[in-house]
Amino acid sequence: MKHFTFTFIFSVVVSYAFAVSGDSLKVNSASDIYFRKIKYIEEQTVIPSEIYNVDNTVSSFISDSVYIARIQSIPSIVNLPYNDKIRMLIERYVIKYPDQVQGLLARSDYYFPLFEEIFDAYNLPQELKYLAVIESALKPKAMSRAGAGGLWQFMRGTGKLYGLRIDEHIDERSDPVKATEAAARYLSDLYDIYDDWTLALAAYNCGPGNVKKAIRKAGGKKDFWKIYNYLPKETRSYVPIFVAATYAFHYYEAHGIGRLQGVNPILTDTVLIDKKLHFMQLAEALNISIDTIRSLNPQIRQDFIPKSDKPFKLVLPYDKAYELCGNEEMVYAWKDSIYLSEKFAKTYVATTTDEKNRSAVYHKVKSGDTVGGIATKYKVRAADVRYWNNLRGNTIRIGQKLKIMVPANLASRYADLSPVAIENKKKQAIP
């Protein structure tokens, strides 16, 4: 095992009381509490696809001239226009979803310095970092219904094209460093095609082929607003929502949105792993929460690092990285006959601490159901319903079966109340 310094200062914070009960490893270190707070921020911050669904119900008394002046004062190489659609999107962020903006701000404290360093190396505009806000809400494990994944929402084919490893063990679309480097190369290539950042952003969302088609239908005009009506519906909102997100990050204080209360920064380090290793070995041998290991290494699937020709870069809190380097053979050998066995691999399911004490029931969507209403019925968060069912927004269809993770001791009661169970009982009652 080789060890080298590769540090980040973590400053993502939130004032929230976290219960540690229910974890088989009773860990209360500063880093574990810290990463539970990061996890809470992630759960509370929805992917802003809801903001695409523009309505006219949100409004403020701020004049257009104020918004225009503020947007024009934002230093940006990317053109930031203003119109009624952009106004509505801005107000969706800062008026309708202020709590979500707080969560995004907190997560940006961790990810933005990394994005800025990589974009600087590729000579890209720094404001492109806001793309990750509208793509994934700064969630490295975000996955869309179409199969796009990670902070930058790469489709599998595009991710592999730009050098990301995506297999049953590792998905580098969730690796903050490698995925951002891939996004930087992709954005550079798109700009080389169009020589226009708004068109590059549109192509990032819907693909160069759709933008090329829209340009052709618009008579060869290479201007986002000239080809607007020929773009896919979601892409029409993409540049406006980029402007809105950029505005929200610059002027959140003007709308009474404060940053979340801070905690002491956590220092991390990177260790090169050249043998098979399971997160359970690390968790037990080093007395560290498995959720902390996952938070720092989101690209690992099923908590297992396979042996590879190229060592894997494992990120840990600094003290745990130091401890691992001094006890590497002990950690590799920790219950290896159990945790590295084929039998364990077949039965192991990577669950969060909260999910270990929960069971799945299934809700069949009926007319009038909403994600929020279903969440209220089962006493869970709407964000969790979206996560369990890989929903990017709040769009659900009649007849769709949604998985709901309820407390294990209440599973039978909720199962009896679900539309699926009620429908089955009706069928059984028919003679």
Number of C-alpha atoms within 10 A of each C-alpha: 13 11 16 10 10 12 15 19 14 20 20 26 25 21 10 12 9 11 10 17 11 12 16 12 14 12 17 14 11 14 24 21 18 23 22 22 20 23 16 16 23 23 17 18 22 26 26 22 19 13 21 19 13 14 11 9 9 15 13 10 5 10 9 13 9 10 18 15 11 13 20 14 10 14 11 14 12 15 13 20 12 17 11 10 15 23 22 22 27 25 21 26 23 26 19 16 15 19 17 20 26 22 25 24 24 23 24 22 15 18 23 17 14 17 24 18 12 19 23 13 11 14 11 18 14 18 18 22 23 22 25 23 24 23 25 25 25 30 28 25 19 25 23 20 11 11 12 20 25 27 27 29 29 26 17 17 11 15 23 15 12 17 14 22 19 16 11 9 15 20 21 27 33 28 22 22 15 18 27 24 20 22 27 24 16 18 21 18 13 21 18 12 13 17 13 16 21 22 24 24 23 24 23 21 21 17 14 18 10 17 26 18 14 22 21 14 14 16 10 13 13 19 14 22 14 14 22 18 13 19 22 15 12 14 22 20 21 23 25 24 28 25 24 28 23 23 21 23 17 14 17 19 12 10 12 11 17 14 16 16 11 12 15 13 15 18 15 21 21 21 22 16 21 17 15 14 21 21 21 21 22 19 18 16 18 16 16 23 27 24 19 20 22 20 18 17 20 20 24 22 17 17 23 19 20 18 13 11 8 9 16 18 17 17 21 24 22 20 13 18 19 17 14 21 15 11 13 14 11 12 21 19 14 19 16 15 10 12 19 20 11 11 10 12 15 8 8 12 11 15 14 12 16 13 15 16 15 17 16 18 23 17 21 17 20 14 8 7 13 16 21 15 12 18 17 12 12 18 12 16 16 19 21 18 21 23 20 13 14 16 22 21 20 16 11 16 13 11 12 12 17 21 17 26 21 21 19 16 11 11 17 14 12 20 18 14 15 17 16 17 17 13 12 11 12 9 10 9 8 6 4
